[in-house]
Amino acid sequence: MKNYVRFSEANWEDKLASYSQSLANDEVNVKSFGGRRDHWADLADEFPQYHRKASFLMIFAMLEDDLTQFCKAIAAEQALKTTVFDSEGRGIERAKTYLTIIARFTFRANTRDWQTIKAFGDLKTF
């Protein structure tokens, strides 16, 4: 995922540089950007923020899915009748609840790493 985000950021920076250069050459601007000269704010400010927000949401959703898949694997290994979806909460909190209460894992929710993950989870609601 880190490589994807880096690649996307580099691609965006290249596109912004190309657009900036096209502003001095009408032929290039028409060919590459349809003659538009009002993309600067979109490419320089808005697109990067949307891209970063979307990347963050995708990465966090993948973490939630990985935790859910881990819970399913634990359920199969321990032959548990209760599934992760029967647990209280949503996303990472549901997985934590399942792992601690149903699967009886020792889960250190008071660690700095878990608190950071929780804080990131709170960000995705904005």
GINORWO-V235618 format. One record per helix or strand. SS is the DSSP state (alpha for helix, beta for strand). FROM is the first residue (numbers start at 1). TO is the last residue. Records with the same first field share a line. If there is no record, write none. Layout:
# GINORWO-V235618
SS->FROM-TO, FROM-TO
This chain:
# GINORWO-V235618
alpha->2-22, 26-33, 40-78, 84-86, 91-102, 112-123
